[in-house]
Amino acid sequence: MPFYDLKSGKTLIINGPASIKLLEGRASILGCPLPQKKQVVIKSWRSRPVYAYEDSKIEYTFGEGGSIEEVDGNTIPDEWLKTIQEIAELDQSILMFMGTSDSGKTSLATLGANIIVGMKKRCIFVDLDIGQSSICPPTTIGYVYLKNPLPDISYVRAESIEAVGYTSPTHIMARHVKAVENLYNNLKEKYSVQNLVIDVDGWINSEGAIHHKKELMKIFNPTHLLIIGDAYPGLQEYCEEYSIGLRELPPPIFVRKRSLEARKKLREMMYERFLRKSVVRTIPVSWVELEYITGENRVYKISQIINKLLVLFAEDKGIVIEEGLEEIYRIYGAGILCHLYDVNYTFSGIGLLTMFNLKKNLLKIYTSFQAQIKRIVLSSLIVSVEGSELFSTPPQALES
């Protein structure tokens, strides 16, 4: 297997899919020390910077589309390291990270979490990015208590999840904010809050986006707001008013820009991850509480919403659908993305609605969740069993 001699003070960018193994020397990824002779996987469509503190030998292999590239120096700006280390010294810190898509904000949040955990402090990572989630399915938010530094936050799964229902907050802002509030209340009941690292979505460049981010800040009351780039109008004043430490940080030296298609592929990897080991379950409609993500819970209205979604899907694909969801499942291996809740009304996983027949009082759900399903919330997305996002439309479009 090939290996790379990485000199001290240099960075090796690993573009996935790839795996590496530190054979000799000392190196880290985003503040996470690499153990020697232990494989580290870099997933497709992701990049990770390996920085060498001393001359190091790194074994590597990569799949189709994977690559390696050496860069002089550390791609993590000194300002990032100094800022995070300064804040991590505090007894308690609630850090919120903002930046546009592909600005490096999740890398910055990962660095922050790793430095805090590396100091043997309790740290909870909160993922509020419903479009590019790291620890939970797309369309949801969640948190996880970190026990060790990680080269990639997506190595772990959220321990508590709240469903939102769409891949962007622009069309469901109020629902997203309410889900965030519920998530934080759950977190406070479970843990005495010491250090939080909060990663938000990249929607930040409009008046509506700034209002949305202020609403999130009201919930968490962060001690610090770390923004990659300049603070957008309204955020600086908000931070001053509520005594939030604002830090404007430069972008990383190396950023792998991702196309919309690449971002979609990342979402699809997460759908697939949370749909693994699923089976089709047949359930009487009358046994569950049904709801559409806008709050509509009248069964006949939900039936109309399903039919309209299928019409839009058929128009998009240039096909004729005669047998409803069962035909979609048979031909495309797909269904309507749903959020499932147990008898305690706790979010328990995602699923795909593959049949809905009111005359027979039956529905079918493709899911890995095995216990009793009490509540099903339908989204406006059609996803395949392999995780492919075949169609989506803003939720309100199905009620007009």
C-alpha positions as CSV (number, residue, x, y, z in Angstrom):
1,M,0.0,0.0,0.0
2,P,1.5,3.4,-0.9
3,F,2.6,5.9,1.8
4,Y,3.4,9.6,1.9
5,D,6.3,11.3,3.7
6,L,4.8,14.5,5.1
7,K,7.4,16.9,6.5
8,S,6.9,18.8,9.7
9,G,4.8,21.9,9.3
10,K,3.1,20.8,6.2
11,T,-0.5,19.7,5.5
12,L,-1.8,16.8,3.4
13,I,-5.3,17.4,2.1
14,I,-7.2,14.1,1.8
15,N,-10.1,14.2,-0.6
16,G,-12.5,11.3,-0.1
17,P,-13.4,8.6,-0.6
18,A,-10.1,7.6,1.0
19,S,-8.5,6.1,4.1
20,I,-5.2,6.9,5.8
21,K,-3.1,5.4,8.5
22,L,-0.4,7.2,10.5
23,L,2.6,4.9,10.5
24,E,5.2,7.2,12.0
25,G,5.4,10.7,13.4
26,R,2.8,13.0,15.0
27,A,-0.1,14.6,13.1
28,S,-3.7,15.7,13.6
29,I,-7.0,16.5,11.7
30,L,-8.8,19.6,12.9
31,G,-7.4,19.3,16.4
32,C,-7.9,15.6,16.7
33,P,-4.6,13.7,17.2
34,L,-4.1,10.8,14.8
35,P,-3.3,7.6,16.7
36,Q,-0.6,5.6,15.0
37,K,-1.5,2.5,12.9
38,K,-5.2,3.1,13.1
39,Q,-7.3,3.6,10.0
40,V,-9.1,6.9,9.5
41,V,-11.8,7.0,6.8
42,I,-12.5,10.1,4.8
43,K,-16.0,9.8,3.2
44,S,-16.9,10.7,-0.4
45,W,-17.4,14.4,-1.1
46,R,-15.5,15.3,2.1
47,S,-11.9,16.6,2.6
48,R,-9.7,16.5,5.7
49,P,-6.5,18.3,6.4
50,V,-3.7,16.2,8.0
51,Y,-1.2,18.6,9.7
52,A,2.2,17.2,10.6
53,Y,3.7,18.4,13.9
54,E,6.8,16.4,13.1
55,D,8.0,14.4,10.1
56,S,5.4,11.7,9.5
57,K,4.8,8.7,7.3
58,I,1.2,8.2,6.2
59,E,-0.2,5.2,4.5
60,Y,-3.1,6.0,2.1
61,T,-5.6,4.6,-0.3
62,F,-8.5,6.2,-2.1
63,G,-11.4,5.3,-4.3
64,E,-12.8,6.9,-7.4
65,G,-12.7,10.7,-7.1
66,G,-10.4,10.5,-4.1
67,S,-7.0,12.3,-4.1
68,I,-4.2,13.8,-1.9
69,E,-2.6,17.2,-2.1
70,E,0.3,18.7,-0.1
71,V,0.0,22.3,1.1
72,D,2.7,24.3,2.8
73,G,2.0,25.3,6.4
74,N,-1.2,24.7,8.3
75,T,-4.5,25.2,6.5
76,I,-6.1,26.1,9.8
77,P,-5.6,29.8,10.3
78,D,-3.8,30.9,13.4
79,E,-6.7,33.1,14.3
80,W,-8.9,30.0,14.5
81,L,-6.6,28.2,16.9
82,K,-5.9,31.2,19.1
83,T,-9.6,32.1,19.4
84,I,-10.8,28.6,20.1
85,Q,-8.0,28.0,22.7
86,E,-8.8,31.3,24.4
87,I,-12.5,30.5,24.7
88,A,-11.9,26.9,25.7
89,E,-10.1,28.1,28.8
90,L,-13.3,29.5,30.2
91,D,-15.3,27.6,32.7
92,Q,-18.3,27.6,30.4
93,S,-18.8,28.5,26.8
94,I,-21.6,28.3,24.3
95,L,-20.2,28.7,20.9
96,M,-22.3,29.3,17.8
97,F,-20.7,29.0,14.4
98,M,-21.9,30.8,11.3
99,G,-20.7,31.2,7.7
100,T,-22.0,30.7,4.2
101,S,-22.1,27.3,2.6
102,D,-18.6,25.9,2.0
103,S,-17.0,28.6,4.1
104,G,-15.5,26.0,6.5
105,K,-17.9,26.6,9.4
106,T,-18.4,22.9,10.2
107,S,-14.6,22.4,10.1
108,L,-14.3,25.4,12.5
109,A,-17.0,23.9,14.7
110,T,-15.2,20.5,14.7
111,L,-12.0,22.2,15.6
112,G,-13.7,23.9,18.5
113,A,-15.3,20.7,19.8
114,N,-12.0,18.8,19.5
115,I,-10.0,21.4,21.4
116,I,-12.6,21.5,24.2
117,V,-12.8,17.7,24.5
118,G,-9.0,17.5,24.3
119,M,-8.9,19.7,27.4
120,K,-10.9,16.9,29.2
121,K,-14.0,19.1,29.3
122,R,-17.6,18.1,28.7
123,C,-18.7,19.2,25.2
124,I,-22.0,18.7,23.4
125,F,-22.1,19.2,19.7
126,V,-25.4,20.6,18.4
127,D,-26.2,20.2,14.7
128,L,-28.9,22.6,13.4
129,D,-28.1,22.3,9.7
130,I,-31.1,20.5,8.2
131,G,-29.6,20.5,4.7
132,Q,-26.0,19.3,5.4
133,S,-26.4,17.6,8.7
134,S,-23.4,15.7,10.2
135,I,-24.9,13.6,13.0
136,C,-28.6,13.1,12.0
137,P,-30.7,12.6,8.9
138,P,-31.3,15.5,6.6
139,T,-34.4,17.5,7.5
140,T,-33.7,16.9,11.2
141,I,-31.5,18.5,13.9
142,G,-29.8,16.8,16.9
143,Y,-27.1,16.8,19.5
144,V,-24.5,14.4,20.8
145,Y,-22.2,14.3,23.8
146,L,-18.6,14.0,22.6
147,K,-16.3,11.8,24.6
148,N,-13.2,12.0,22.4
149,P,-11.9,14.3,19.7
150,L,-13.0,13.2,16.2
151,P,-11.5,13.8,12.7
152,D,-15.0,14.0,11.4
153,I,-18.1,14.7,13.5
154,S,-20.2,12.5,11.2
155,Y,-18.5,9.5,12.8
156,V,-21.1,9.7,15.6
157,R,-24.9,9.8,15.6
158,A,-27.1,12.2,17.4
159,E,-28.4,10.9,20.7
160,S,-31.5,13.1,20.5
161,I,-33.2,14.3,17.3
162,E,-36.0,16.7,16.5
163,A,-37.7,16.6,13.1
164,V,-38.0,19.7,11.0
165,G,-39.2,18.4,7.7
166,Y,-37.3,20.1,4.8
167,T,-33.7,20.6,3.7
168,S,-33.7,24.4,4.0
169,P,-35.1,26.6,6.7
170,T,-36.2,29.3,4.2
171,H,-39.6,27.8,3.7
172,I,-40.2,26.5,7.3
173,M,-38.5,29.0,9.5
174,A,-41.0,28.9,12.3
175,R,-41.0,25.1,12.4
176,H,-37.2,25.0,12.4
177,V,-37.0,27.5,15.3
178,K,-39.6,25.6,17.3
179,A,-37.7,22.3,16.7
180,V,-34.5,24.0,17.9
181,E,-36.3,25.2,21.1
182,N,-37.6,21.7,21.8
183,L,-34.1,20.2,21.2
184,Y,-32.5,22.7,23.6
185,N,-35.1,22.0,26.3
186,N,-34.4,18.3,25.9
187,L,-30.7,18.9,26.2
188,K,-31.0,21.0,29.4
189,E,-33.1,18.3,31.0
190,K,-30.5,15.7,30.2
191,Y,-27.2,17.6,30.8
192,S,-26.0,20.4,33.0
193,V,-24.9,22.7,30.2
194,Q,-21.1,23.3,30.3
195,N,-19.8,23.7,26.8
196,L,-21.9,23.7,23.7
197,V,-20.6,23.8,20.1
198,I,-23.5,24.8,17.8
199,D,-23.2,24.4,14.0
200,V,-26.0,26.2,12.0
201,D,-26.9,26.2,8.3
202,G,-25.3,28.4,5.7
203,W,-28.3,30.6,5.0
204,I,-27.0,33.9,6.2
205,N,-27.0,36.4,3.3
206,S,-30.5,38.0,3.5
207,E,-32.7,39.9,5.9
208,G,-34.8,36.8,6.5
209,A,-31.7,34.7,7.2
210,I,-30.4,37.2,9.8
211,H,-33.8,37.2,11.5
212,H,-33.7,33.4,11.6
213,K,-30.2,33.4,13.1
214,K,-31.2,35.9,15.7
215,E,-34.1,33.6,16.7
216,L,-31.6,30.7,17.1
217,M,-29.3,32.9,19.3
218,K,-32.3,33.9,21.5
219,I,-32.8,30.2,22.3
220,F,-29.2,29.3,23.1
221,N,-27.9,32.7,24.4
222,P,-24.4,31.9,23.2
223,T,-21.3,33.3,25.0
224,H,-19.6,33.6,21.7
225,L,-20.5,33.9,18.0
226,L,-17.8,32.9,15.6
227,I,-18.3,34.0,12.0
228,I,-16.2,33.1,9.0
229,G,-15.9,36.4,7.1
230,D,-17.5,39.7,8.1
231,A,-20.5,39.9,10.4
232,Y,-23.7,40.6,8.5
233,P,-25.7,43.7,9.3
234,G,-27.8,43.2,12.3
235,L,-25.7,40.5,13.9
236,Q,-23.0,42.8,15.2
237,E,-25.6,45.0,16.9
238,Y,-27.3,42.0,18.4
239,C,-24.1,40.7,19.9
240,E,-23.3,44.1,21.4
241,E,-26.8,44.4,22.9
242,Y,-26.7,40.9,24.5
243,S,-23.0,40.9,25.4
244,I,-22.1,38.1,23.0
245,G,-18.4,37.8,22.2
246,L,-18.3,38.3,18.4
247,R,-15.3,36.9,16.5
248,E,-14.9,37.5,12.8
249,L,-12.5,34.9,11.4
250,P,-10.8,34.4,8.1
251,P,-11.6,31.4,5.8
252,P,-9.3,28.4,5.9
253,I,-6.4,28.4,3.4
254,F,-7.9,25.4,1.6
255,V,-11.6,25.0,1.0
256,R,-13.1,22.3,-1.2
257,K,-16.0,24.0,-3.0
258,R,-18.9,21.7,-3.5
259,S,-21.5,22.0,-6.3
260,L,-25.2,21.7,-5.6
261,E,-25.0,18.2,-6.9
262,A,-22.2,17.3,-4.5
263,R,-24.2,18.8,-1.6
264,K,-27.1,16.6,-2.7
265,K,-24.8,13.6,-2.7
266,L,-23.8,14.3,0.9
267,R,-27.5,14.4,1.9
268,E,-28.1,11.2,0.1
269,M,-25.3,9.5,2.0
270,M,-27.0,10.5,5.2
271,Y,-30.4,9.3,4.1
272,E,-28.9,5.9,3.2
273,R,-27.1,5.8,6.5
274,F,-30.3,6.2,8.5
275,L,-32.3,3.8,6.2
276,R,-30.0,0.9,6.5
277,K,-31.5,-2.5,7.6
278,S,-35.0,-1.2,6.8
279,V,-38.0,-3.4,6.0
280,V,-41.5,-2.6,4.8
281,R,-44.0,-2.5,7.6
282,T,-47.8,-2.7,7.0
283,I,-49.8,-0.7,9.5
284,P,-53.6,0.2,9.7
285,V,-54.0,3.9,9.0
286,S,-56.4,4.1,12.1
287,W,-53.6,2.9,14.4
288,V,-51.4,6.0,13.9
289,E,-51.6,9.7,14.0
290,L,-50.8,11.3,10.7
291,E,-49.6,14.8,10.0
292,Y,-48.1,16.8,7.2
293,I,-45.1,19.0,8.2
294,T,-47.2,22.2,8.0
295,G,-49.4,20.8,10.8
296,E,-52.2,19.5,8.7
297,N,-53.6,16.4,10.3
298,R,-56.9,15.7,8.6
299,V,-56.5,12.4,6.9
300,Y,-58.5,13.3,3.8
301,K,-56.3,16.4,3.4
302,I,-53.2,14.4,3.8
303,S,-54.4,12.0,1.1
304,Q,-54.8,15.1,-1.2
305,I,-51.3,16.3,-0.4
306,I,-49.9,12.8,-1.2
307,N,-51.7,12.8,-4.6
308,K,-50.5,16.3,-5.4
309,L,-46.9,15.4,-4.6
310,L,-47.2,12.4,-6.9
311,V,-48.6,14.6,-9.7
312,L,-45.6,17.0,-9.4
313,F,-43.2,14.0,-9.3
314,A,-44.8,12.5,-12.4
315,E,-44.6,15.9,-14.2
316,D,-40.9,16.2,-13.2
317,K,-40.1,12.7,-14.5
318,G,-42.3,12.9,-17.6
319,I,-44.3,9.8,-16.6
320,V,-47.9,8.8,-15.9
321,I,-48.6,7.3,-12.4
322,E,-51.7,5.1,-12.2
323,E,-51.2,3.1,-9.0
324,G,-50.0,5.8,-6.6
325,L,-47.2,5.3,-4.1
326,E,-47.1,1.5,-4.8
327,E,-46.1,2.2,-8.4
328,I,-43.4,4.6,-7.2
329,Y,-42.0,2.0,-4.9
330,R,-42.1,-0.7,-7.5
331,I,-40.5,1.3,-10.3
332,Y,-38.1,3.6,-8.4
333,G,-37.7,1.8,-5.1
334,A,-38.8,5.1,-3.4
335,G,-41.4,6.7,-1.2
336,I,-42.3,9.8,0.7
337,L,-39.8,10.7,3.4
338,C,-41.5,10.5,6.8
339,H,-40.5,11.2,10.4
340,L,-41.6,8.5,12.9
341,Y,-42.5,8.7,16.6
342,D,-42.9,6.0,19.2
343,V,-45.7,5.7,21.8
344,N,-44.0,8.3,23.9
345,Y,-44.1,10.7,21.0
346,T,-40.3,10.6,20.8
347,F,-38.6,10.9,17.4
348,S,-37.5,7.4,16.5
349,G,-36.2,7.5,13.0
350,I,-37.0,8.2,9.4
351,G,-39.0,6.1,6.9
352,L,-40.4,6.0,3.4
353,L,-44.2,5.9,2.9
354,T,-44.6,3.4,0.1
355,M,-48.4,2.8,0.2
356,F,-51.4,4.7,1.4
357,N,-54.8,3.3,0.9
358,L,-57.7,4.8,2.9
359,K,-60.2,2.3,1.5
360,K,-58.2,-0.6,2.9
361,N,-57.2,1.4,6.0
362,L,-53.6,0.4,5.3
363,L,-50.3,2.1,4.8
364,K,-46.8,0.8,4.3
365,I,-43.6,2.3,5.7
366,Y,-40.0,1.3,4.8
367,T,-38.0,1.8,8.0
368,S,-35.4,0.3,10.3
369,F,-37.5,1.3,13.4
370,Q,-39.0,-1.9,14.8
371,A,-41.1,-0.8,17.8
372,Q,-44.7,0.5,17.7
373,I,-45.2,3.6,15.6
374,K,-47.6,6.1,17.1
375,R,-47.1,9.2,14.9
376,I,-46.0,9.7,11.3
377,V,-45.2,13.1,9.9
378,L,-44.9,13.4,6.1
379,S,-42.5,15.6,4.3
380,S,-42.6,16.9,0.7
381,L,-39.6,14.8,-0.5
382,I,-39.4,11.6,-2.4
383,V,-36.4,9.5,-1.5
384,S,-35.3,6.1,-2.7
385,V,-34.3,3.1,-0.4
386,E,-30.7,3.8,-1.4
387,G,-31.0,7.4,-0.2
388,S,-31.3,9.1,-3.6
389,E,-33.3,12.4,-3.3
390,L,-35.5,12.0,-6.4
391,F,-37.8,14.9,-5.9
392,S,-38.5,17.8,-3.5
393,T,-40.8,20.8,-3.4
394,P,-41.4,23.5,-0.7
395,P,-44.0,22.2,1.7
396,Q,-46.5,24.9,1.1
397,A,-46.6,24.1,-2.6
398,L,-48.7,21.0,-1.8
399,E,-51.4,22.9,0.1
400,S,-52.1,25.6,-2.4
